[in-house]
């Protein structure tokens, strides 16, 4: 299993998964993390820029942990069989560990509004 965590600042879990270009990728085997590495995508490979596809570096993920995401990205990931997890947890390692223990506090998934709370057009 592979878990991606949005981390635009390379330290904390960050919001706006669709525009994020830096992700910690965790490889997990038998419930334990076996590898962790940072992936930095060019702007054109963000979820937002690649409307109908995914960056090769993220193509194998099973779970995405983030601070927030829009409805469109949530559905895109769901269609690919990727579990979306929205959390207030800020530490990537802690979030992955508690997720694997099924103890990570999750926020509600997006409703039917796209990019709620933002005043911009797509």
N, CA, C and O atoms as a Tinker XYZ file with bonds, in Angstrom:
   488  protein
     1  N      0.854000   -1.171000    0.000000    73     2
     2  CA     0.000000    0.000000    0.000000    64     1     3
     3  C      0.900000    1.235000    0.000000    63     2     4     5
     4  O      1.981000    1.236000    0.590000    81     3
     5  N      0.431000    2.282000   -0.673000    73     3     6
     6  CA     1.171000    3.537000   -0.677000    64     5     7
     7  C      0.246000    4.673000   -0.239000    63     6     8     9
     8  O     -0.872000    4.814000   -0.734000    81     7
     9  N      0.743000    5.478000    0.700000    73     7    10
    10  CA    -0.009000    6.607000    1.237000    64     9    11
    11  C      0.708000    7.891000    0.838000    63    10    12    13
    12  O      1.914000    8.025000    1.044000    81    11
    13  N     -0.038000    8.833000    0.266000    73    11    14
    14  CA     0.503000   10.154000   -0.054000    64    13    15
    15  C     -0.048000   11.157000    0.949000    63    14    16    17
    16  O     -1.218000   11.095000    1.326000    81    15
    17  N      0.806000   12.080000    1.376000    73    15    18
    18  CA     0.408000   13.121000    2.321000    64    17    19
    19  C      0.787000   14.476000    1.725000    63    18    20    21
    20  O      1.942000   14.698000    1.363000    81    19
    21  N     -0.189000   15.380000    1.626000    73    19    22
    22  CA     0.102000   16.714000    1.096000    64    21    23
    23  C      0.990000   17.470000    2.079000    63    22    24    25
    24  O      0.697000   17.537000    3.273000    81    23
    25  N      2.087000   18.041000    1.557000    73    23    26
    26  CA     3.016000   18.762000    2.425000    64    25    27
    27  C      3.762000   19.818000    1.613000    63    26    28    29
    28  O      4.954000   19.682000    1.337000    81    27
    29  N      3.047000   20.859000    1.241000    73    27    30
    30  CA     3.631000   21.893000    0.392000    64    29    31
    31  C      4.872000   22.523000    1.023000    63    30    32    33
    32  O      5.779000   22.946000    0.307000    81    31
    33  N      4.922000   22.591000    2.357000    73    31    34
    34  CA     6.085000   23.175000    3.040000    64    33    35
    35  C      7.114000   22.121000    3.451000    63    34    36    37
    36  O      8.098000   22.449000    4.114000    81    35
    37  N      6.902000   20.871000    3.071000    73    35    38
    38  CA     7.794000   19.729000    3.351000    64    37    39
    39  C      7.859000   19.352000    4.835000    63    38    40    41
    40  O      8.645000   18.484000    5.214000    81    39
    41  N      7.044000   19.994000    5.677000    73    39    42
    42  CA     7.086000   19.728000    7.115000    64    41    43
    43  C      5.742000   19.269000    7.654000    63    42    44    45
    44  O      5.661000   18.275000    8.376000    81    43
    45  N      4.692000   19.992000    7.302000    73    43    46
    46  CA     3.368000   19.740000    7.861000    64    45    47
    47  C      2.408000   19.268000    6.780000    63    46    48    49
    48  O      2.663000   19.418000    5.585000    81    47
    49  N      1.294000   18.693000    7.231000    73    47    50
    50  CA     0.207000   18.383000    6.311000    64    49    51
    51  C     -0.430000   19.706000    5.922000    63    50    52    53
    52  O     -0.789000   20.505000    6.787000    81    51
    53  N     -0.570000   19.936000    4.635000    73    51    54
    54  CA    -1.108000   21.206000    4.166000    64    53    55
    55  C     -2.448000   21.009000    3.475000    63    54    56    57
    56  O     -2.834000   19.894000    3.123000    81    55
    57  N     -3.147000   22.128000    3.290000    73    55    58
    58  CA    -4.467000   22.119000    2.667000    64    57    59
    59  C     -4.343000   22.262000    1.150000    63    58    60    61
    60  O     -3.247000   22.286000    0.591000    81    59
    61  N     -5.497000   22.356000    0.513000    73    59    62
    62  CA    -5.572000   22.544000   -0.947000    64    61    63
    63  C     -4.851000   21.422000   -1.700000    63    62    64    65
    64  O     -3.913000   21.673000   -2.456000    81    63
    65  N     -5.298000   20.197000   -1.485000    73    63    66
    66  CA    -4.662000   19.045000   -2.121000    64    65    67
    67  C     -4.563000   19.199000   -3.634000    63    66    68    69
    68  O     -3.581000   18.766000   -4.237000    81    67
    69  N     -5.567000   19.808000   -4.249000    73    67    70
    70  CA    -5.565000   19.939000   -5.702000    64    69    71
    71  C     -4.434000   20.777000   -6.239000    63    70    72    73
    72  O     -3.965000   20.554000   -7.355000    81    71
    73  N     -3.991000   21.745000   -5.453000    73    71    74
    74  CA    -2.913000   22.625000   -5.908000    64    73    75
    75  C     -1.557000   22.248000   -5.326000    63    74    76    77
    76  O     -0.540000   22.836000   -5.696000    81    75
    77  N     -1.530000   21.290000   -4.432000    73    75    78
    78  CA    -0.284000   20.876000   -3.791000    64    77    79
    79  C      0.650000   20.218000   -4.815000    63    78    80    81
    80  O      0.208000   19.483000   -5.698000    81    79
    81  N      1.951000   20.500000   -4.674000    73    79    82
    82  CA     2.934000   19.896000   -5.569000    64    81    83
    83  C      4.000000   19.117000   -4.811000    63    82    84    85
    84  O      4.895000   18.532000   -5.421000    81    83
    85  N      3.911000   19.108000   -3.481000    73    83    86
    86  CA     4.882000   18.364000   -2.679000    64    85    87
    87  C      4.126000   17.371000   -1.798000    63    86    88    89
    88  O      3.207000   17.734000   -1.064000    81    87
    89  N      4.534000   16.131000   -1.891000    73    87    90
    90  CA     3.864000   15.042000   -1.184000    64    89    91
    91  C      4.908000   14.144000   -0.535000    63    90    92    93
    92  O      5.935000   13.828000   -1.137000    81    91
    93  N      4.631000   13.736000    0.704000    73    91    94
    94  CA     5.397000   12.649000    1.302000    64    93    95
    95  C      4.715000   11.361000    0.877000    63    94    96    97
    96  O      3.503000   11.217000    1.038000    81    95
    97  N      5.476000   10.429000    0.340000    73    95    98
    98  CA     4.947000    9.119000   -0.025000    64    97    99
    99  C      5.479000    8.094000    0.960000    63    98   100   101
   100  O      6.682000    8.010000    1.205000    81    99
   101  N      4.568000    7.321000    1.516000    73    99   102
   102  CA     4.899000    6.276000    2.479000    64   101   103
   103  C      4.554000    4.931000    1.862000    63   102   104   105
   104  O      3.414000    4.701000    1.459000    81   103
   105  N      5.536000    4.045000    1.789000    73   103   106
   106  CA     5.272000    2.671000    1.379000    64   105   107
   107  C      4.986000    1.870000    2.640000    63   106   108   109
   108  O      5.722000    1.954000    3.624000    81   107
   109  N      3.910000    1.095000    2.598000    73   107   110
   110  CA     3.465000    0.349000    3.774000    64   109   111
   111  C      3.330000   -1.123000    3.411000    63   110   112   113
   112  O      2.700000   -1.477000    2.414000    81   111
   113  N      3.928000   -1.971000    4.234000    73   111   114
   114  CA     3.772000   -3.418000    4.078000    64   113   115
   115  C      3.427000   -4.016000    5.433000    63   114   116   117
   116  O      4.081000   -3.728000    6.435000    81   115
   117  N      2.404000   -4.843000    5.455000    73   115   118
   118  CA     1.965000   -5.516000    6.681000    64   117   119
   119  C      1.737000   -4.524000    7.817000    63   118   120   121
   120  O      2.084000   -4.790000    8.968000    81   119
   121  N      1.150000   -3.374000    7.478000    73   119   122
   122  CA     0.798000   -2.390000    8.489000    64   121   123
   123  C      1.939000   -1.541000    9.009000    63   122   124   125
   124  O      1.755000   -0.778000    9.957000    81   123
   125  N      3.129000   -1.658000    8.402000    73   123   126
   126  CA     4.281000   -0.878000    8.865000    64   125   127
   127  C      4.887000   -0.088000    7.703000    63   126   128   129
   128  O      4.935000   -0.567000    6.570000    81   127
   129  N      5.343000    1.112000    7.999000    73   127   130
   130  CA     5.991000    1.943000    6.983000    64   129   131
   131  C      7.365000    1.362000    6.671000    63   130   132   133
   132  O      8.180000    1.152000    7.570000    81   131
   133  N      7.615000    1.105000    5.387000    73   131   134
   134  CA     8.904000    0.555000    4.966000    64   133   135
   135  C      9.769000    1.584000    4.247000    63   134   136   137
   136  O     10.982000    1.406000    4.134000    81   135
   137  N      9.147000    2.667000    3.756000    73   135   138
   138  CA     9.912000    3.704000    3.066000    64   137   139
   139  C      9.120000    5.001000    3.085000    63   138   140   141
   140  O      7.889000    4.998000    3.079000    81   139
   141  N      9.847000    6.105000    3.108000    73   139   142
   142  CA     9.231000    7.436000    3.058000    64   141   143
   143  C     10.119000    8.309000    2.189000    63   142   144   145
   144  O     11.331000    8.373000    2.395000    81   143
   145  N      9.515000    8.980000    1.218000    73   143   146
   146  CA    10.289000    9.910000    0.400000    64   145   147
   147  C      9.406000   11.050000   -0.088000    63   146   148   149
   148  O      8.186000   10.919000   -0.188000    81   147
   149  N     10.051000   12.165000   -0.386000    73   147   150
   150  CA     9.356000   13.361000   -0.834000    64   149   151
   151  C      9.281000   13.379000   -2.352000    63   150   152   153
   152  O     10.272000   13.129000   -3.039000    81   151
   153  N      8.094000   13.678000   -2.867000    73   151   154
   154  CA     7.892000   13.855000   -4.303000    64   153   155
   155  C      7.544000   15.317000   -4.534000    63   154   156   157
   156  O      6.645000   15.861000   -3.891000    81   155
   157  N      8.259000   15.946000   -5.452000    73   155   158
   158  CA     7.977000   17.334000   -5.819000    64   157   159
   159  C      7.573000   17.365000   -7.282000    63   158   160   161
   160  O      8.367000   17.031000   -8.162000    81   159
   161  N      6.344000   17.765000   -7.537000    73   159   162
   162  CA     5.801000   17.781000   -8.891000    64   161   163
   163  C      5.937000   19.165000   -9.520000    63   162   164   165
   164  O      5.868000   20.176000   -8.821000    81   163
   165  N      6.130000   19.211000  -10.838000    73   163   166
   166  CA     6.046000   20.510000  -11.513000    64   165   167
   167  C      4.596000   20.991000  -11.499000    63   166   168   169
   168  O      3.674000   20.190000  -11.339000    81   167
   169  N      4.398000   22.282000  -11.664000    73   167   170
   170  CA     3.065000   22.880000  -11.602000    64   169   171
   171  C      2.064000   22.164000  -12.498000    63   170   172   173
   172  O      0.912000   21.967000  -12.113000    81   171
   173  N      2.498000   21.779000  -13.681000    73   171   174
   174  CA     1.577000   21.144000  -14.630000    64   173   175
   175  C      1.165000   19.733000  -14.222000    63   174   176   177
   176  O      0.293000   19.146000  -14.863000    81   175
   177  N      1.768000   19.172000  -13.172000    73   175   178
   178  CA     1.397000   17.833000  -12.707000    64   177   179
   179  C      0.544000   17.842000  -11.441000    63   178   180   181
   180  O      0.237000   16.774000  -10.912000    81   179
   181  N      0.154000   19.013000  -10.941000    73   179   182
   182  CA    -0.727000   19.051000   -9.771000    64   181   183
   183  C     -2.073000   18.425000  -10.137000    63   182   184   185
   184  O     -2.423000   18.345000  -11.315000    81   183
   185  N     -2.822000   17.983000   -9.136000    73   183   186
   186  CA    -4.150000   17.417000   -9.402000    64   185   187
   187  C     -5.011000   18.420000  -10.159000    63   186   188   189
   188  O     -5.750000   18.050000  -11.071000    81   187
   189  N     -4.912000   19.691000   -9.777000    73   187   190
   190  CA    -5.732000   20.736000  -10.392000    64   189   191
   191  C     -5.387000   20.906000  -11.870000    63   190   192   193
   192  O     -6.282000   21.075000  -12.699000    81   191
   193  N     -4.102000   20.863000  -12.205000    73   191   194
   194  CA    -3.671000   21.057000  -13.593000    64   193   195
   195  C     -3.975000   19.839000  -14.465000    63   194   196   197
   196  O     -4.249000   19.977000  -15.657000    81   195
   197  N     -3.925000   18.650000  -13.868000    73   195   198
   198  CA    -4.169000   17.422000  -14.633000    64   197   199
   199  C     -5.590000   16.954000  -14.349000    63   198   200   201
   200  O     -5.807000   16.025000  -13.571000    81   199
   201  N     -6.528000   17.591000  -14.972000    73   199   202
   202  CA    -7.947000   17.334000  -14.720000    64   201   203
   203  C     -8.343000   15.869000  -14.893000    63   202   204   205
   204  O     -9.118000   15.347000  -14.091000    81   203
   205  N     -7.830000   15.202000  -15.914000    73   203   206
   206  CA    -8.315000   13.857000  -16.240000    64   205   207
   207  C     -7.251000   12.778000  -16.105000    63   206   208   209
   208  O     -7.446000   11.656000  -16.573000    81   207
   209  N     -6.145000   13.098000  -15.480000    73   207   210
   210  CA    -5.096000   12.099000  -15.289000    64   209   211
   211  C     -4.360000   12.416000  -13.989000    63   210   212   213
   212  O     -4.668000   13.389000  -13.301000    81   211
   213  N     -3.389000   11.578000  -13.674000    73   211   214
   214  CA    -2.594000   11.788000  -12.464000    64   213   215
   215  C     -1.122000   11.745000  -12.824000    63   214   216   217
   216  O     -0.724000   11.065000  -13.769000    81   215
   217  N     -0.318000   12.471000  -12.070000    73   215   218
   218  CA     1.129000   12.423000  -12.250000    64   217   219
   219  C      1.608000   10.994000  -12.026000    63   218   220   221
   220  O      1.101000   10.289000  -11.153000    81   219
   221  N      2.584000   10.577000  -12.816000    73   219   222
   222  CA     3.120000    9.220000  -12.694000    64   221   223
   223  C      3.577000    8.921000  -11.269000    63   222   224   225
   224  O      3.405000    7.804000  -10.781000    81   223
   225  N      4.158000    9.915000  -10.605000    73   223   226
   226  CA     4.681000    9.717000   -9.249000    64   225   227
   227  C      3.590000    9.384000   -8.240000    63   226   228   229
   228  O      3.869000    8.798000   -7.194000    81   227
   229  N      2.344000    9.755000   -8.548000    73   227   230
   230  CA     1.234000    9.501000   -7.622000    64   229   231
   231  C      0.306000    8.397000   -8.110000    63   230   232   233
   232  O     -0.675000    8.073000   -7.441000    81   231
   233  N      0.601000    7.823000   -9.252000    73   231   234
   234  CA    -0.308000    6.853000   -9.872000    64   233   235
   235  C     -0.522000    5.599000   -9.024000    63   234   236   237
   236  O     -1.542000    4.928000   -9.178000    81   235
   237  N      0.412000    5.271000   -8.137000    73   235   238
   238  CA     0.288000    4.045000   -7.360000    64   237   239
   239  C     -0.257000    4.219000   -5.957000    63   238   240   241
   240  O     -0.250000    3.271000   -5.171000    81   239
   241  N     -0.734000    5.424000   -5.624000    73   239   242
   242  CA    -1.183000    5.635000   -4.245000    64   241   243
   243  C     -2.536000    4.969000   -3.992000    63   242   244   245
   244  O     -3.367000    4.840000   -4.890000    81   243
   245  N     -2.726000    4.554000   -2.744000    73   243   246
   246  CA    -3.987000    3.964000   -2.303000    64   245   247
   247  C     -4.768000    4.902000   -1.396000    63   246   248   249
   248  O     -5.991000    4.804000   -1.289000    81   247
   249  N     -4.045000    5.820000   -0.737000    73   247   250
   250  CA    -4.644000    6.734000    0.235000    64   249   251
   251  C     -4.009000    8.108000    0.051000    63   250   252   253
   252  O     -2.806000    8.216000   -0.187000    81   251
   253  N     -4.825000    9.159000    0.161000    73   251   254
   254  CA    -4.315000   10.530000    0.190000    64   253   255
   255  C     -4.778000   11.169000    1.490000    63   254   256   257
   256  O     -5.977000   11.258000    1.753000    81   255
   257  N     -3.822000   11.614000    2.303000    73   255   258
   258  CA    -4.120000   12.319000    3.547000    64   257   259
   259  C     -3.804000   13.795000    3.324000    63   258   260   261
   260  O     -2.723000   14.138000    2.847000    81   259
   261  N     -4.750000   14.665000    3.671000    73   259   262
   262  CA    -4.604000   16.090000    3.401000    64   261   263
   263  C     -5.367000   16.924000    4.422000    63   262   264   265
   264  O     -6.167000   16.402000    5.199000    81   263
   265  N     -5.105000   18.230000    4.407000    73   263   266
   266  CA    -5.836000   19.147000    5.269000    64   265   267
   267  C     -7.157000   19.579000    4.670000    63   266   268   269
   268  O     -8.084000   19.925000    5.402000    81   267
   269  N     -7.258000   19.565000    3.340000    73   267   270
   270  CA    -8.519000   19.898000    2.673000    64   269   271
   271  C     -8.440000   19.527000    1.202000    63   270   272   273
   272  O     -7.357000   19.398000    0.630000    81   271
   273  N     -9.614000   19.357000    0.602000    73   271   274
   274  CA    -9.703000   19.107000   -0.838000    64   273   275
   275  C    -11.094000   19.468000   -1.309000    63   274   276   277
   276  O    -12.047000   19.483000   -0.530000    81   275
   277  N    -11.197000   19.756000   -2.585000    73   275   278
   278  CA   -12.484000   20.071000   -3.174000    64   277   279
   279  C    -13.235000   18.819000   -3.590000    63   278   280   281
   280  O    -12.676000   17.724000   -3.647000    81   279
   281  N    -14.498000   19.006000   -3.876000    73   279   282
   282  CA   -15.377000   17.914000   -4.266000    64   281   283
   283  C    -14.903000   17.222000   -5.547000    63   282   284   285
   284  O    -14.971000   15.998000   -5.653000    81   283
   285  N    -14.424000   18.002000   -6.514000    73   283   286
   286  CA   -13.976000   17.423000   -7.781000    64   285   287
   287  C    -12.829000   16.455000   -7.593000    63   286   288   289
   288  O    -12.843000   15.363000   -8.162000    81   287
   289  N    -11.836000   16.833000   -6.808000    73   287   290
   290  CA   -10.700000   15.950000   -6.555000    64   289   291
   291  C    -11.141000   14.729000   -5.766000    63   290   292   293
   292  O    -10.704000   13.615000   -6.051000    81   291
   293  N    -11.996000   14.928000   -4.783000    73   291   294
   294  CA   -12.501000   13.795000   -4.006000    64   293   295
   295  C    -13.111000   12.741000   -4.929000    63   294   296   297
   296  O    -12.814000   11.554000   -4.799000    81   295
   297  N    -13.963000   13.172000   -5.860000    73   295   298
   298  CA   -14.604000   12.220000   -6.771000    64   297   299
   299  C    -13.614000   11.608000   -7.757000    63   298   300   301
   300  O    -13.732000   10.432000   -8.099000    81   299
   301  N    -12.651000   12.382000   -8.211000    73   299   302
   302  CA   -11.625000   11.862000   -9.115000    64   301   303
   303  C    -10.852000   10.731000   -8.431000    63   302   304   305
   304  O    -10.612000    9.683000   -9.031000    81   303
   305  N    -10.468000   10.951000   -7.179000    73   303   306
   306  CA    -9.730000    9.928000   -6.445000    64   305   307
   307  C    -10.607000    8.719000   -6.156000    63   306   308   309
   308  O    -10.159000    7.579000   -6.279000    81   307
   309  N    -11.854000    8.964000   -5.774000    73   307   310
   310  CA   -12.772000    7.866000   -5.487000    64   309   311
   311  C    -12.943000    6.971000   -6.717000    63   310   312   313
   312  O    -12.966000    5.746000   -6.593000    81   311
   313  N    -13.062000    7.574000   -7.897000    73   311   314
   314  CA   -13.213000    6.797000   -9.128000    64   313   315
   315  C    -11.990000    5.935000   -9.408000    63   314   316   317
   316  O    -12.095000    4.913000  -10.085000    81   315
   317  N    -10.842000    6.334000   -8.899000    73   315   318
   318  CA    -9.611000    5.567000   -9.089000    64   317   319
   319  C     -9.365000    4.593000   -7.929000    63   318   320   321
   320  O     -8.340000    3.913000   -7.891000    81   319
   321  N    -10.310000    4.532000   -6.988000    73   319   322
   322  CA   -10.173000    3.619000   -5.860000    64   321   323
   323  C     -9.227000    4.119000   -4.782000    63   322   324   325
   324  O     -8.711000    3.330000   -3.990000    81   323
   325  N     -8.998000    5.427000   -4.747000    73   323   326
   326  CA    -8.090000    6.023000   -3.763000    64   325   327
   327  C     -8.909000    6.607000   -2.618000    63   326   328   329
   328  O     -9.826000    7.399000   -2.839000    81   327
   329  N     -8.573000    6.212000   -1.403000    73   327   330
   330  CA    -9.254000    6.704000   -0.214000    64   329   331
   331  C     -8.747000    8.099000    0.127000    63   330   332   333
   332  O     -7.540000    8.309000    0.246000    81   331
   333  N     -9.650000    9.041000    0.284000    73   331   334
   334  CA    -9.303000   10.407000    0.681000    64   333   335
   335  C     -9.550000   10.574000    2.171000    63   334   336   337
   336  O    -10.612000   10.215000    2.678000    81   335
   337  N     -8.564000   11.118000    2.865000    73   335   338
   338  CA    -8.670000   11.343000    4.301000    64   337   339
   339  C     -8.330000   12.806000    4.578000    63   338   340   341
   340  O     -7.220000   13.258000    4.294000    81   339
   341  N     -9.290000   13.539000    5.133000    73   339   342
   342  CA    -9.076000   14.937000    5.500000    64   341   343
   343  C     -8.928000   14.995000    7.014000    63   342   344   345
   344  O     -9.753000   14.456000    7.752000    81   343
   345  N     -7.865000   15.655000    7.466000    73   343   346
   346  CA    -7.570000   15.658000    8.892000    64   345   347
   347  C     -7.038000   17.010000    9.347000    63   346   348   349
   348  O     -6.531000   17.792000    8.543000    81   347
   349  N     -7.158000   17.274000   10.637000    73   347   350
   350  CA    -6.549000   18.456000   11.240000    64   349   351
   351  C     -5.136000   18.162000   11.743000    63   350   352   353
   352  O     -4.391000   19.078000   12.092000    81   351
   353  N     -4.771000   16.876000   11.777000    73   351   354
   354  CA    -3.416000   16.495000   12.196000    64   353   355
   355  C     -2.414000   17.228000   11.307000    63   354   356   357
   356  O     -2.612000   17.322000   10.095000    81   355
   357  N     -1.355000   17.741000   11.894000    73   355   358
   358  CA    -0.377000   18.500000   11.116000    64   357   359
   359  C      0.890000   17.727000   10.807000    63   358   360   361
   360  O      1.575000   18.042000    9.834000    81   359
   361  N      1.221000   16.725000   11.605000    73   359   362
   362  CA     2.465000   15.983000   11.416000    64   361   363
   363  C      2.242000   14.784000   10.486000    63   362   364   365
   364  O      1.449000   13.902000   10.815000    81   363
   365  N      2.920000   14.731000    9.337000    73   363   366
   366  CA     2.706000   13.624000    8.398000    64   365   367
   367  C      2.971000   12.243000    9.001000    63   366   368   369
   368  O      2.170000   11.326000    8.822000    81   367
   369  N      4.096000   12.089000    9.719000    73   367   370
   370  CA     4.417000   10.781000   10.298000    64   369   371
   371  C      3.351000   10.331000   11.288000    63   370   372   373
   372  O      2.937000    9.172000   11.282000    81   371
   373  N      2.914000   11.249000   12.132000    73   371   374
   374  CA     1.881000   10.931000   13.112000    64   373   375
   375  C      0.569000   10.570000   12.422000    63   374   376   377
   376  O     -0.112000    9.631000   12.834000    81   375
   377  N      0.214000   11.311000   11.378000    73   375   378
   378  CA    -1.034000   11.026000   10.657000    64   377   379
   379  C     -1.012000    9.638000   10.042000    63   378   380   381
   380  O     -1.996000    8.903000   10.130000    81   379
   381  N      0.096000    9.275000    9.422000    73   379   382
   382  CA     0.190000    7.952000    8.798000    64   381   383
   383  C      0.139000    6.868000    9.864000    63   382   384   385
   384  O     -0.561000    5.869000    9.701000    81   383
   385  N      0.870000    7.057000   10.945000    73   383   386
   386  CA     0.883000    6.074000   12.027000    64   385   387
   387  C     -0.509000    5.862000   12.620000    63   386   388   389
   388  O     -0.947000    4.725000   12.796000    81   387
   389  N     -1.204000    6.962000   12.926000    73   387   390
   390  CA    -2.537000    6.815000   13.517000    64   389   391
   391  C     -3.549000    6.316000   12.485000    63   390   392   393
   392  O     -4.507000    5.632000   12.846000    81   391
   393  N     -3.351000    6.645000   11.211000    73   391   394
   394  CA    -4.219000    6.099000   10.166000    64   393   395
   395  C     -4.069000    4.579000   10.112000    63   394   396   397
   396  O     -5.061000    3.853000   10.041000    81   395
   397  N     -2.841000    4.112000   10.145000    73   395   398
   398  CA    -2.596000    2.667000   10.081000    64   397   399
   399  C     -3.161000    1.943000   11.299000    63   398   400   401
   400  O     -3.516000    0.768000   11.219000    81   399
   401  N     -3.242000    2.647000   12.425000    73   399   402
   402  CA    -3.849000    2.083000   13.638000    64   401   403
   403  C     -5.354000    2.320000   13.687000    63   402   404   405
   404  O     -6.011000    1.982000   14.672000    81   403
   405  N     -5.895000    2.903000   12.617000    73   403   406
   406  CA    -7.327000    3.213000   12.514000    64   405   407
   407  C     -7.777000    4.165000   13.622000    63   406   408   409
   408  O     -8.893000    4.052000   14.130000    81   407
   409  N     -6.899000    5.109000   13.996000    73   407   410
   410  CA    -7.213000    6.054000   15.061000    64   409   411
   411  C     -7.142000    7.507000   14.608000    63   410   412   413
   412  O     -7.289000    8.410000   15.432000    81   411
   413  N     -6.920000    7.756000   13.318000    73   411   414
   414  CA    -6.781000    9.133000   12.842000    64   413   415
   415  C     -8.132000    9.827000   12.817000    63   414   416   417
   416  O     -9.081000    9.340000   12.202000    81   415
   417  N     -8.210000   10.971000   13.491000    73   415   418
   418  CA    -9.441000   11.768000   13.458000    64   417   419
   419  C     -9.608000   12.354000   12.064000    63   418   420   421
   420  O     -8.707000   13.012000   11.544000    81   419
   421  N    -10.759000   12.111000   11.469000    73   419   422
   422  CA   -11.019000   12.573000   10.108000    64   421   423
   423  C    -12.100000   13.636000   10.101000    63   422   424   425
   424  O    -13.052000   13.581000   10.879000    81   423
   425  N    -11.939000   14.600000    9.217000    73   423   426
   426  CA   -12.967000   15.612000    8.994000    64   425   427
   427  C    -13.927000   15.095000    7.934000    63   426   428   429
   428  O    -13.585000   14.183000    7.181000    81   427
   429  N    -15.123000   15.668000    7.866000    73   427   430
   430  CA   -16.074000   15.237000    6.831000    64   429   431
   431  C    -15.495000   15.462000    5.438000    63   430   432   433
   432  O    -14.751000   16.414000    5.201000    81   431
   433  N    -15.848000   14.578000    4.540000    73   431   434
   434  CA   -15.420000   14.717000    3.154000    64   433   435
   435  C    -16.199000   15.847000    2.502000    63   434   436   437
   436  O    -17.246000   16.245000    3.012000    81   435
   437  N    -15.708000   16.372000    1.381000    73   435   438
   438  CA   -16.376000   17.512000    0.737000    64   437   439
   439  C    -17.820000   17.207000    0.369000    63   438   440   441
   440  O    -18.180000   16.068000    0.071000    81   439
   441  N    -18.645000   18.265000    0.399000    73   439   442
   442  CA   -20.019000   18.101000   -0.074000    64   441   443
   443  C    -20.051000   18.414000   -1.568000    63   442   444   445
   444  O    -19.022000   18.317000   -2.237000    81   443
   445  N    -21.186000   18.779000   -2.089000    73   443   446
   446  CA   -21.312000   18.962000   -3.528000    64   445   447
   447  C    -20.823000   20.306000   -4.042000    63   446   448   449
   448  O    -20.888000   20.560000   -5.245000    81   447
   449  N    -20.338000   21.167000   -3.166000    73   447   450
   450  CA   -19.824000   22.438000   -3.657000    64   449   451
   451  C    -18.376000   22.257000   -4.066000    63   450   452   453
   452  O    -17.641000   21.488000   -3.446000    81   451
   453  N    -17.969000   22.953000   -5.093000    73   451   454
   454  CA   -16.593000   22.853000   -5.576000    64   453   455
   455  C    -15.791000   24.023000   -5.030000    63   454   456   457
   456  O    -16.205000   25.176000   -5.147000    81   455
   457  N    -14.655000   23.727000   -4.441000    73   455   458
   458  CA   -13.767000   24.773000   -3.939000    64   457   459
   459  C    -14.517000   25.715000   -3.009000    63   458   460   461
   460  O    -14.425000   26.934000   -3.150000    81   459
   461  N    -15.248000   25.161000   -2.071000    73   459   462
   462  CA   -16.069000   25.983000   -1.190000    64   461   463
   463  C    -15.230000   27.004000   -0.437000    63   462   464   465
   464  O    -14.100000   26.740000   -0.024000    81   463
   465  N    -15.828000   28.181000   -0.274000    73   463   466
   466  CA   -15.161000   29.215000    0.480000    64   465   467
   467  C    -14.153000   30.017000   -0.311000    63   466   468   469
   468  O    -13.520000   30.918000    0.239000    81   467
   469  N    -13.986000   29.715000   -1.587000    73   467   470
   470  CA   -13.029000   30.449000   -2.401000    64   469   471
   471  C    -13.765000   31.337000   -3.382000    63   470   472   473
   472  O    -14.884000   31.038000   -3.797000    81   471
   473  N    -13.137000   32.404000   -3.736000    73   471   474
   474  CA   -13.762000   33.378000   -4.614000    64   473   475
   475  C    -13.021000   33.443000   -5.942000    63   474   476   477
   476  O    -12.620000   34.517000   -6.391000    81   475
   477  N    -12.843000   32.278000   -6.566000    73   475   478
   478  CA   -12.177000   32.277000   -7.864000    64   477   479
   479  C    -12.896000   31.343000   -8.819000    63   478   480   481
   480  O    -13.734000   30.541000   -8.407000    81   479
   481  N    -12.567000   31.451000  -10.084000    73   479   482
   482  CA   -13.229000   30.656000  -11.112000    64   481   483
   483  C    -12.243000   29.685000  -11.737000    63   482   484   485
   484  O    -11.039000   29.937000  -11.778000    81   483
   485  N    -12.767000   28.584000  -12.216000    73   483   486
   486  CA   -11.920000   27.569000  -12.855000    64   485   487
   487  C    -12.214000   27.512000  -14.326000    63   486   488
   488  O    -11.607000   26.721000  -15.047000    81   487
